[in-house]
Amino acid sequence: MTMYLVIAVIVLFFLVIFQISKAAEYVAVLKGEEQNRKQTNKVNAFLMVAFMVAGLIGVWYCNELYYKKTLLPLESASVQGEKVDQMLWITLAVTGAVFILTQILLFGFAYKYQEKESRKVFYFPHSTKLEILWTVVPAIFLTVLVVMGLRNWFYFTGDAPADAMQVEVTGKQFGWIFRYPGKDNQFGKKYYKLIDGADNALGLVWKDSAAMNIKDDAASHDDIVTESTVYLVKNKPVKFIIGSRDVIHDVGLSQFRLKMDAVPGIPTTMWFTPKFTTKEMKEKTGNPNFVYEISCDQMCGNGHYSMRGVIEVVTQEEYDAWMAKQKPKYLAVFPDKDPANKKDSTATASVAIK
């Protein structure tokens, strides 16, 4: 019912405009073209002011309607993201003030300086002072904003703290693969030609290959590989080492206010410190289904819309308990290399002999 009412109002609105335009034509014929032009000019000047008022009210209304549906009311979930929020609010304040001021001047001047018989036209073709003013002032503001952005960029992408976790994030069509260093705290080598379905999705170097001129890298034997979900620790810095297995992707961390391209063959990095666990964010947002998301912010193919990962931020104790349950990918693919399996086999054999 509401839809039909809206359509009826829109149709009626256009009918009114059409009738007004036709009436204006009839008035022009009766009064004369010159008189009608002056009358139309006054109407247009008034409509300029009306359009300005309606437009500013529309901006305010849209803000009231959609502001709470954005991420702006919710503070950044990372320490570093606070700097992004600060920069965003400064940018919105400056550009918002300029927008409102220029719109008022634009439409206000159109009304104030409308054609009048008593007014003499004054031509103002050039002013060096004005040109310097409207060039230098915006340049200063933009320079400040650019410097702030570069400072934050170098901070996020610079050296992470010495105690930071390290997690490798690899994009693929259409999902995310995460790798943690094992007990040796080192990532093993990988080679793209060794990628083999789900068994070796990253191409870790697990054996010698004379044909490829590579040797088994023992550092890769204890690496933990997971997909879809990555676990991080509250208040502990984490460095993401980002890459791609196929095309360009982009690691988008909207709740943390960060993003970084995932480029094939060119690792990129960024680091941040989570402020709230996932459980705490569920309470803050009042949403029991809340999750931190990793989205792909770069069009990467027909499945781009489905390329979504989840970040679970937990306490250090919860992370340690989760990590204790994880098995290195190498041992999962080669169970005969697992010392635990060998112990079980030895124990079984001993029982059989007895």
GUFI-513118 format. One record per residue (C-alpha): residue number from 1; chain; x, y, z. Coordinates in pm, whole numbers, padded with zeros to 5 digits. Layout:
% residues N
<drennu n="NUM" chain="A" u="X" v="Y" w="Z"/>
...
***
This chain:
% residues 354
<drennu n="1" chain="A" u="00000" v="00000" w="00000"/>
<drennu n="2" chain="A" u="00282" v="00236" w="00090"/>
<drennu n="3" chain="A" u="00452" v="00173" w="-00246"/>
<drennu n="4" chain="A" u="00136" v="00266" w="-00438"/>
<drennu n="5" chain="A" u="00102" v="00583" w="-00232"/>
<drennu n="6" chain="A" u="00462" v="00685" w="-00307"/>
<drennu n="7" chain="A" u="00411" v="00622" w="-00681"/>
<drennu n="8" chain="A" u="00089" v="00827" w="-00675"/>
<drennu n="9" chain="A" u="00265" v="01118" w="-00504"/>
<drennu n="10" chain="A" u="00550" v="01111" w="-00756"/>
<drennu n="11" chain="A" u="00308" v="01106" w="-01051"/>
<drennu n="12" chain="A" u="00106" v="01390" w="-00898"/>
<drennu n="13" chain="A" u="00426" v="01590" w="-00844"/>
<drennu n="14" chain="A" u="00522" v="01563" w="-01211"/>
<drennu n="15" chain="A" u="00168" v="01651" w="-01320"/>
<drennu n="16" chain="A" u="00181" v="01967" w="-01109"/>
<drennu n="17" chain="A" u="00515" v="02065" w="-01262"/>
<drennu n="18" chain="A" u="00377" v="02002" w="-01611"/>
<drennu n="19" chain="A" u="00069" v="02215" w="-01544"/>
<drennu n="20" chain="A" u="00279" v="02497" w="-01399"/>
<drennu n="21" chain="A" u="00501" v="02497" w="-01710"/>
<drennu n="22" chain="A" u="00197" v="02508" w="-01937"/>
<drennu n="23" chain="A" u="00049" v="02792" w="-01734"/>
<drennu n="24" chain="A" u="00379" v="02980" w="-01766"/>
<drennu n="25" chain="A" u="00355" v="02949" w="-02143"/>
<drennu n="26" chain="A" u="00004" v="03095" w="-02142"/>
<drennu n="27" chain="A" u="00117" v="03381" w="-01917"/>
<drennu n="28" chain="A" u="00405" v="03454" w="-02154"/>
<drennu n="29" chain="A" u="00163" v="03489" w="-02442"/>
<drennu n="30" chain="A" u="-00066" v="03724" w="-02246"/>
<drennu n="31" chain="A" u="00198" v="03941" w="-02076"/>
<drennu n="32" chain="A" u="00464" v="03944" w="-02339"/>
<drennu n="33" chain="A" u="00792" v="03760" w="-02359"/>
<drennu n="34" chain="A" u="01007" v="04019" w="-02177"/>
<drennu n="35" chain="A" u="00772" v="04050" w="-01881"/>
<drennu n="36" chain="A" u="00747" v="03673" w="-01855"/>
<drennu n="37" chain="A" u="01126" v="03637" w="-01859"/>
<drennu n="38" chain="A" u="01159" v="03876" w="-01564"/>
<drennu n="39" chain="A" u="00890" v="03691" w="-01375"/>
<drennu n="40" chain="A" u="01054" v="03356" w="-01446"/>
<drennu n="41" chain="A" u="01388" v="03494" w="-01325"/>
<drennu n="42" chain="A" u="01235" v="03586" w="-00989"/>
<drennu n="43" chain="A" u="01077" v="03244" w="-00956"/>
<drennu n="44" chain="A" u="01409" v="03073" w="-01038"/>
<drennu n="45" chain="A" u="01590" v="03288" w="-00780"/>
<drennu n="46" chain="A" u="01339" v="03183" w="-00514"/>
<drennu n="47" chain="A" u="01363" v="02818" w="-00619"/>
<drennu n="48" chain="A" u="01741" v="02835" w="-00575"/>
<drennu n="49" chain="A" u="01698" v="02921" w="-00207"/>
<drennu n="50" chain="A" u="01424" v="02662" w="-00167"/>
<drennu n="51" chain="A" u="01647" v="02397" w="-00326"/>
<drennu n="52" chain="A" u="01934" v="02490" w="-00093"/>
<drennu n="53" chain="A" u="01715" v="02460" w="00217"/>
<drennu n="54" chain="A" u="01562" v="02133" w="00098"/>
<drennu n="55" chain="A" u="01905" v="01995" w="00012"/>
<drennu n="56" chain="A" u="02057" v="02078" w="00352"/>
<drennu n="57" chain="A" u="01752" v="01932" w="00527"/>
<drennu n="58" chain="A" u="01794" v="01621" w="00312"/>
<drennu n="59" chain="A" u="02160" v="01590" w="00416"/>
<drennu n="60" chain="A" u="02062" v="01619" w="00782"/>
<drennu n="61" chain="A" u="01778" v="01368" w="00740"/>
<drennu n="62" chain="A" u="02000" v="01111" w="00566"/>
<drennu n="63" chain="A" u="02252" v="01146" w="00849"/>
<drennu n="64" chain="A" u="01980" v="01087" w="01108"/>
<drennu n="65" chain="A" u="01846" v="00792" w="00910"/>
<drennu n="66" chain="A" u="02168" v="00607" w="00829"/>
<drennu n="67" chain="A" u="02436" v="00721" w="01075"/>
<drennu n="68" chain="A" u="02362" v="00446" w="01328"/>
<drennu n="69" chain="A" u="02382" v="00186" w="01050"/>
<drennu n="70" chain="A" u="02744" v="00276" w="00975"/>
<drennu n="71" chain="A" u="03057" v="00183" w="01170"/>
<drennu n="72" chain="A" u="03112" v="00542" w="01287"/>
<drennu n="73" chain="A" u="02910" v="00515" w="01614"/>
<drennu n="74" chain="A" u="03115" v="00208" w="01711"/>
<drennu n="75" chain="A" u="03469" v="00282" w="01818"/>
<drennu n="76" chain="A" u="03763" v="00117" w="01647"/>
<drennu n="77" chain="A" u="03838" v="-00236" w="01765"/>
<drennu n="78" chain="A" u="04213" v="-00176" w="01732"/>
<drennu n="79" chain="A" u="04450" v="00074" w="01891"/>
<drennu n="80" chain="A" u="04587" v="00175" w="01552"/>
<drennu n="81" chain="A" u="04237" v="00219" w="01412"/>
<drennu n="82" chain="A" u="04180" v="00503" w="01658"/>
<drennu n="83" chain="A" u="04420" v="00711" w="01450"/>
<drennu n="84" chain="A" u="04218" v="00634" w="01138"/>
<drennu n="85" chain="A" u="03898" v="00741" w="01314"/>
<drennu n="86" chain="A" u="04065" v="01062" w="01428"/>
<drennu n="87" chain="A" u="04180" v="01137" w="01074"/>
<drennu n="88" chain="A" u="03835" v="01056" w="00935"/>
<drennu n="89" chain="A" u="03655" v="01289" w="01177"/>
<drennu n="90" chain="A" u="03894" v="01574" w="01100"/>
<drennu n="91" chain="A" u="03841" v="01518" w="00727"/>
<drennu n="92" chain="A" u="03462" v="01509" w="00769"/>
<drennu n="93" chain="A" u="03468" v="01826" w="00981"/>
<drennu n="94" chain="A" u="03678" v="02022" w="00731"/>
<drennu n="95" chain="A" u="03505" v="01902" w="00415"/>
<drennu n="96" chain="A" u="03161" v="01923" w="00580"/>
<drennu n="97" chain="A" u="03213" v="02285" w="00682"/>
<drennu n="98" chain="A" u="03341" v="02372" w="00334"/>
<drennu n="99" chain="A" u="03046" v="02193" w="00172"/>
<drennu n="100" chain="A" u="02783" v="02377" w="00377"/>
<drennu n="101" chain="A" u="02955" v="02714" w="00335"/>
<drennu n="102" chain="A" u="02997" v="02682" w="-00041"/>
<drennu n="103" chain="A" u="02639" v="02564" w="-00093"/>
<drennu n="104" chain="A" u="02501" v="02859" w="00105"/>
<drennu n="105" chain="A" u="02719" v="03101" w="-00092"/>
<drennu n="106" chain="A" u="02635" v="02939" w="-00427"/>
<drennu n="107" chain="A" u="02257" v="02945" w="-00393"/>
<drennu n="108" chain="A" u="02252" v="03260" w="-00177"/>
<drennu n="109" chain="A" u="02441" v="03456" w="-00443"/>
<drennu n="110" chain="A" u="02204" v="03326" w="-00711"/>
<drennu n="111" chain="A" u="01914" v="03479" w="-00515"/>
<drennu n="112" chain="A" u="02085" v="03798" w="-00399"/>
<drennu n="113" chain="A" u="02227" v="03892" w="-00738"/>
<drennu n="114" chain="A" u="01926" v="03812" w="-00951"/>
<drennu n="115" chain="A" u="01850" v="04047" w="-01238"/>
<drennu n="116" chain="A" u="01703" v="04384" w="-01140"/>
<drennu n="117" chain="A" u="01649" v="04696" w="-01346"/>
<drennu n="118" chain="A" u="01802" v="04912" w="-01073"/>
<drennu n="119" chain="A" u="02123" v="04709" w="-01057"/>
<drennu n="120" chain="A" u="02417" v="04784" w="-01283"/>
<drennu n="121" chain="A" u="02634" v="04493" w="-01391"/>
<drennu n="122" chain="A" u="02986" v="04498" w="-01250"/>
<drennu n="123" chain="A" u="03251" v="04289" w="-01425"/>
<drennu n="124" chain="A" u="03519" v="04143" w="-01197"/>
<drennu n="125" chain="A" u="03751" v="03944" w="-01427"/>
<drennu n="126" chain="A" u="04060" v="03900" w="-01208"/>
<drennu n="127" chain="A" u="04194" v="03925" w="-00852"/>
<drennu n="128" chain="A" u="04540" v="03799" w="-00766"/>
<drennu n="129" chain="A" u="04470" v="03815" w="-00392"/>
<drennu n="130" chain="A" u="04153" v="03603" w="-00422"/>
<drennu n="131" chain="A" u="04322" v="03347" w="-00645"/>
<drennu n="132" chain="A" u="04612" v="03314" w="-00400"/>
<drennu n="133" chain="A" u="04364" v="03284" w="-00112"/>
<drennu n="134" chain="A" u="04150" v="03006" w="-00261"/>
<drennu n="135" chain="A" u="04462" v="02821" w="-00378"/>
<drennu n="136" chain="A" u="04682" v="02845" w="-00070"/>
<drennu n="137" chain="A" u="04419" v="02781" w="00200"/>
<drennu n="138" chain="A" u="04289" v="02452" w="00049"/>
<drennu n="139" chain="A" u="04648" v="02349" w="-00026"/>
<drennu n="140" chain="A" u="04741" v="02394" w="00341"/>
<drennu n="141" chain="A" u="04444" v="02188" w="00464"/>
<drennu n="142" chain="A" u="04505" v="01913" w="00209"/>
<drennu n="143" chain="A" u="04876" v="01902" w="00294"/>
<drennu n="144" chain="A" u="04794" v="01856" w="00664"/>
<drennu n="145" chain="A" u="04550" v="01574" w="00583"/>
<drennu n="146" chain="A" u="04800" v="01404" w="00349"/>
<drennu n="147" chain="A" u="05080" v="01426" w="00607"/>
<drennu n="148" chain="A" u="04850" v="01275" w="00871"/>
<drennu n="149" chain="A" u="04760" v="00993" w="00634"/>
<drennu n="150" chain="A" u="05122" v="00920" w="00542"/>
<drennu n="151" chain="A" u="05229" v="00925" w="00907"/>
<drennu n="152" chain="A" u="04959" v="00672" w="00997"/>
<drennu n="153" chain="A" u="05036" v="00461" w="00689"/>
<drennu n="154" chain="A" u="05404" v="00432" w="00776"/>
<drennu n="155" chain="A" u="05306" v="00351" w="01135"/>
<drennu n="156" chain="A" u="05076" v="00061" w="01039"/>
<drennu n="157" chain="A" u="05309" v="-00080" w="00776"/>
<drennu n="158" chain="A" u="05634" v="-00022" w="00966"/>
<drennu n="159" chain="A" u="05814" v="-00252" w="01205"/>
<drennu n="160" chain="A" u="05584" v="-00430" w="01446"/>
<drennu n="161" chain="A" u="05677" v="-00457" w="01818"/>
<drennu n="162" chain="A" u="05926" v="-00732" w="01899"/>
<drennu n="163" chain="A" u="05664" v="-00930" w="02093"/>
<drennu n="164" chain="A" u="05404" v="-00918" w="01814"/>
<drennu n="165" chain="A" u="05236" v="-01234" w="01689"/>
<drennu n="166" chain="A" u="05296" v="-01316" w="01324"/>
<drennu n="167" chain="A" u="05024" v="-01455" w="01103"/>
<drennu n="168" chain="A" u="05050" v="-01513" w="00731"/>
<drennu n="169" chain="A" u="04732" v="-01429" w="00539"/>
<drennu n="170" chain="A" u="04698" v="-01563" w="00185"/>
<drennu n="171" chain="A" u="04407" v="-01478" w="-00042"/>
<drennu n="172" chain="A" u="04272" v="-01715" w="-00303"/>
<drennu n="173" chain="A" u="03962" v="-01730" w="-00518"/>
<drennu n="174" chain="A" u="03750" v="-01716" w="-00305"/>
<drennu n="175" chain="A" u="03870" v="-01752" w="00052"/>
<drennu n="176" chain="A" u="04151" v="-01694" w="00300"/>
<drennu n="177" chain="A" u="04430" v="-01922" w="00422"/>
<drennu n="178" chain="A" u="04609" v="-01848" w="00752"/>
<drennu n="179" chain="A" u="04945" v="-01978" w="00867"/>
<drennu n="180" chain="A" u="05105" v="-01958" w="01212"/>
<drennu n="181" chain="A" u="05469" v="-02035" w="01282"/>
<drennu n="182" chain="A" u="05522" v="-02348" w="01491"/>
<drennu n="183" chain="A" u="05725" v="-02395" w="01806"/>
<drennu n="184" chain="A" u="06039" v="-02276" w="01627"/>
<drennu n="185" chain="A" u="05861" v="-01941" w="01572"/>
<drennu n="186" chain="A" u="05969" v="-01941" w="01206"/>
<drennu n="187" chain="A" u="05773" v="-01971" w="00886"/>
<drennu n="188" chain="A" u="05893" v="-02245" w="00656"/>
<drennu n="189" chain="A" u="05961" v="-02183" w="00290"/>
<drennu n="190" chain="A" u="05695" v="-02227" w="00022"/>
<drennu n="191" chain="A" u="05698" v="-02260" w="-00355"/>
<drennu n="192" chain="A" u="05396" v="-02197" w="-00573"/>
<drennu n="193" chain="A" u="05463" v="-02500" w="-00793"/>
<drennu n="194" chain="A" u="05412" v="-02724" w="-00489"/>
<drennu n="195" chain="A" u="05052" v="-02609" w="-00434"/>
<drennu n="196" chain="A" u="04841" v="-02923" w="-00424"/>
<drennu n="197" chain="A" u="04472" v="-02883" w="-00348"/>
<drennu n="198" chain="A" u="04376" v="-02890" w="00018"/>
<drennu n="199" chain="A" u="04676" v="-03100" w="00123"/>
<drennu n="200" chain="A" u="04928" v="-02826" w="00047"/>
<drennu n="201" chain="A" u="04726" v="-02514" w="-00031"/>
<drennu n="202" chain="A" u="05027" v="-02287" w="00026"/>
<drennu n="203" chain="A" u="05293" v="-02493" w="-00148"/>
<drennu n="204" chain="A" u="05504" v="-02553" w="00165"/>
<drennu n="205" chain="A" u="05839" v="-02716" w="00100"/>
<drennu n="206" chain="A" u="05809" v="-03053" w="00271"/>
<drennu n="207" chain="A" u="06049" v="-03264" w="00064"/>
<drennu n="208" chain="A" u="06344" v="-03247" w="-00171"/>
<drennu n="209" chain="A" u="06284" v="-03198" w="-00542"/>
<drennu n="210" chain="A" u="06578" v="-03219" w="-00778"/>
<drennu n="211" chain="A" u="06358" v="-03117" w="-01070"/>
<drennu n="212" chain="A" u="06265" v="-02791" w="-00896"/>
<drennu n="213" chain="A" u="06605" v="-02750" w="-00732"/>
<drennu n="214" chain="A" u="06461" v="-02723" w="-00382"/>
<drennu n="215" chain="A" u="06533" v="-02898" w="-00055"/>
<drennu n="216" chain="A" u="06309" v="-02997" w="00231"/>
<drennu n="217" chain="A" u="06270" v="-02712" w="00479"/>
<drennu n="218" chain="A" u="06232" v="-02846" w="00833"/>
<drennu n="219" chain="A" u="06098" v="-02509" w="00949"/>
<drennu n="220" chain="A" u="05776" v="-02576" w="00757"/>
<drennu n="221" chain="A" u="05706" v="-02906" w="00934"/>
<drennu n="222" chain="A" u="05553" v="-02743" w="01242"/>
<drennu n="223" chain="A" u="05362" v="-02459" w="01073"/>
<drennu n="224" chain="A" u="04990" v="-02443" w="01157"/>
<drennu n="225" chain="A" u="04761" v="-02385" w="00858"/>
<drennu n="226" chain="A" u="04391" v="-02299" w="00892"/>
<drennu n="227" chain="A" u="04123" v="-02161" w="00663"/>
<drennu n="228" chain="A" u="03827" v="-01925" w="00708"/>
<drennu n="229" chain="A" u="03896" v="-01835" w="01074"/>
<drennu n="230" chain="A" u="04203" v="-01677" w="01234"/>
<drennu n="231" chain="A" u="04258" v="-01648" w="01610"/>
<drennu n="232" chain="A" u="04417" v="-01337" w="01764"/>
<drennu n="233" chain="A" u="04485" v="-01228" w="02121"/>
<drennu n="234" chain="A" u="04336" v="-00922" w="02288"/>
<drennu n="235" chain="A" u="04588" v="-00643" w="02363"/>
<drennu n="236" chain="A" u="04867" v="-00830" w="02184"/>
<drennu n="237" chain="A" u="05011" v="-00679" w="01864"/>
<drennu n="238" chain="A" u="04980" v="-00895" w="01554"/>
<drennu n="239" chain="A" u="05163" v="-00860" w="01227"/>
<drennu n="240" chain="A" u="04985" v="-00978" w="00913"/>
<drennu n="241" chain="A" u="05212" v="-01095" w="00633"/>
<drennu n="242" chain="A" u="04983" v="-01076" w="00334"/>
<drennu n="243" chain="A" u="05000" v="-01241" w="-00008"/>
<drennu n="244" chain="A" u="04785" v="-01390" w="-00281"/>
<drennu n="245" chain="A" u="04779" v="-01727" w="-00452"/>
<drennu n="246" chain="A" u="04618" v="-01609" w="-00778"/>
<drennu n="247" chain="A" u="04486" v="-01255" w="-00843"/>
<drennu n="248" chain="A" u="04495" v="-00929" w="-00647"/>
<drennu n="249" chain="A" u="04279" v="-00939" w="-00336"/>
<drennu n="250" chain="A" u="04252" v="-00697" w="-00045"/>
<drennu n="251" chain="A" u="04242" v="-00771" w="00326"/>
<drennu n="252" chain="A" u="03964" v="-00548" w="00458"/>
<drennu n="253" chain="A" u="03934" v="-00518" w="00837"/>
<drennu n="254" chain="A" u="03647" v="-00272" w="00872"/>
<drennu n="255" chain="A" u="03601" v="-00306" w="01250"/>
<drennu n="256" chain="A" u="03975" v="-00250" w="01297"/>
<drennu n="257" chain="A" u="03974" v="00038" w="01041"/>
<drennu n="258" chain="A" u="04255" v="-00116" w="00834"/>
<drennu n="259" chain="A" u="04304" v="-00267" w="00490"/>
<drennu n="260" chain="A" u="04591" v="-00388" w="00275"/>
<drennu n="261" chain="A" u="04628" v="-00529" w="-00076"/>
<drennu n="262" chain="A" u="04715" v="-00896" w="-00123"/>
<drennu n="263" chain="A" u="04935" v="-00910" w="-00433"/>
<drennu n="264" chain="A" u="05069" v="-01228" w="-00599"/>
<drennu n="265" chain="A" u="05445" v="-01255" w="-00552"/>
<drennu n="266" chain="A" u="05478" v="-00932" w="-00352"/>
<drennu n="267" chain="A" u="05424" v="-00975" w="00024"/>
<drennu n="268" chain="A" u="05273" v="-00678" w="00206"/>
<drennu n="269" chain="A" u="05250" v="-00625" w="00581"/>
<drennu n="270" chain="A" u="05054" v="-00435" w="00842"/>
<drennu n="271" chain="A" u="05019" v="-00469" w="01217"/>
<drennu n="272" chain="A" u="04761" v="-00376" w="01477"/>
<drennu n="273" chain="A" u="04655" v="-00444" w="01835"/>
<drennu n="274" chain="A" u="04301" v="-00577" w="01901"/>
<drennu n="275" chain="A" u="04125" v="-00396" w="02188"/>
<drennu n="276" chain="A" u="03822" v="-00616" w="02250"/>
<drennu n="277" chain="A" u="03757" v="-00987" w="02240"/>
<drennu n="278" chain="A" u="03477" v="-01115" w="02018"/>
<drennu n="279" chain="A" u="03268" v="-01182" w="02331"/>
<drennu n="280" chain="A" u="03314" v="-00824" w="02450"/>
<drennu n="281" chain="A" u="03210" v="-00689" w="02110"/>
<drennu n="282" chain="A" u="02893" v="-00898" w="02121"/>
<drennu n="283" chain="A" u="02807" v="-00723" w="02447"/>
<drennu n="284" chain="A" u="02906" v="-00375" w="02321"/>
<drennu n="285" chain="A" u="02700" v="-00407" w="02004"/>
<drennu n="286" chain="A" u="02412" v="-00597" w="02161"/>
<drennu n="287" chain="A" u="02443" v="-00843" w="01874"/>
<drennu n="288" chain="A" u="02489" v="-01208" w="01984"/>
<drennu n="289" chain="A" u="02586" v="-01299" w="01627"/>
<drennu n="290" chain="A" u="02862" v="-01038" w="01596"/>
<drennu n="291" chain="A" u="03189" v="-01150" w="01435"/>
<drennu n="292" chain="A" u="03498" v="-00966" w="01321"/>
<drennu n="293" chain="A" u="03515" v="-01002" w="00943"/>
<drennu n="294" chain="A" u="03792" v="-01018" w="00688"/>
<drennu n="295" chain="A" u="03642" v="-00904" w="00361"/>
<drennu n="296" chain="A" u="03800" v="-00883" w="00019"/>
<drennu n="297" chain="A" u="03789" v="-00515" w="-00078"/>
<drennu n="298" chain="A" u="03920" v="-00571" w="-00431"/>
<drennu n="299" chain="A" u="03704" v="-00709" w="-00713"/>
<drennu n="300" chain="A" u="03864" v="-01048" w="-00774"/>
<drennu n="301" chain="A" u="03619" v="-01252" w="-00982"/>
<drennu n="302" chain="A" u="03265" v="-01380" w="-00995"/>
<drennu n="303" chain="A" u="03282" v="-01516" w="-00640"/>
<drennu n="304" chain="A" u="03417" v="-01193" w="-00490"/>
<drennu n="305" chain="A" u="03100" v="-01135" w="-00287"/>
<drennu n="306" chain="A" u="03151" v="-01462" w="-00097"/>
<drennu n="307" chain="A" u="03517" v="-01407" w="-00004"/>
<drennu n="308" chain="A" u="03478" v="-01366" w="00370"/>
<drennu n="309" chain="A" u="03687" v="-01470" w="00666"/>
<drennu n="310" chain="A" u="03634" v="-01450" w="01042"/>
<drennu n="311" chain="A" u="03863" v="-01318" w="01313"/>
<drennu n="312" chain="A" u="03819" v="-01457" w="01664"/>
<drennu n="313" chain="A" u="03978" v="-01230" w="01922"/>
<drennu n="314" chain="A" u="04029" v="-01418" w="02247"/>
<drennu n="315" chain="A" u="04225" v="-01396" w="02570"/>
<drennu n="316" chain="A" u="04579" v="-01531" w="02591"/>
<drennu n="317" chain="A" u="04458" v="-01834" w="02788"/>
<drennu n="318" chain="A" u="04191" v="-01915" w="02530"/>
<drennu n="319" chain="A" u="04442" v="-01875" w="02249"/>
<drennu n="320" chain="A" u="04692" v="-02106" w="02415"/>
<drennu n="321" chain="A" u="04420" v="-02368" w="02468"/>
<drennu n="322" chain="A" u="04314" v="-02340" w="02102"/>
<drennu n="323" chain="A" u="04671" v="-02358" w="01973"/>
<drennu n="324" chain="A" u="04741" v="-02669" w="02186"/>
<drennu n="325" chain="A" u="04468" v="-02850" w="01990"/>
<drennu n="326" chain="A" u="04613" v="-02761" w="01649"/>
<drennu n="327" chain="A" u="04825" v="-03006" w="01454"/>
<drennu n="328" chain="A" u="05089" v="-02894" w="01203"/>
<drennu n="329" chain="A" u="04969" v="-02935" w="00846"/>
<drennu n="330" chain="A" u="05273" v="-03148" w="00767"/>
<drennu n="331" chain="A" u="05175" v="-03407" w="01028"/>
<drennu n="332" chain="A" u="04814" v="-03404" w="00910"/>
<drennu n="333" chain="A" u="04922" v="-03483" w="00554"/>
<drennu n="334" chain="A" u="05193" v="-03729" w="00661"/>
<drennu n="335" chain="A" u="05051" v="-03902" w="00972"/>
<drennu n="336" chain="A" u="05331" v="-04157" w="00965"/>
<drennu n="337" chain="A" u="05571" v="-03873" w="01055"/>
<drennu n="338" chain="A" u="05371" v="-03784" w="01366"/>
<drennu n="339" chain="A" u="05563" v="-03888" w="01681"/>
<drennu n="340" chain="A" u="05231" v="-03939" w="01860"/>
<drennu n="341" chain="A" u="05126" v="-04197" w="01604"/>
<drennu n="342" chain="A" u="05461" v="-04374" w="01636"/>
<drennu n="343" chain="A" u="05419" v="-04395" w="02014"/>
<drennu n="344" chain="A" u="05070" v="-04537" w="01970"/>
<drennu n="345" chain="A" u="05202" v="-04793" w="01718"/>
<drennu n="346" chain="A" u="05486" v="-04893" w="01954"/>
<drennu n="347" chain="A" u="05244" v="-04930" w="02243"/>
<drennu n="348" chain="A" u="05008" v="-05141" w="02033"/>
<drennu n="349" chain="A" u="05293" v="-05362" w="01916"/>
<drennu n="350" chain="A" u="05410" v="-05411" w="02276"/>
<drennu n="351" chain="A" u="05063" v="-05516" w="02385"/>
<drennu n="352" chain="A" u="05039" v="-05758" w="02091"/>
<drennu n="353" chain="A" u="05372" v="-05919" w="02181"/>
<drennu n="354" chain="A" u="05269" v="-05960" w="02541"/>
***
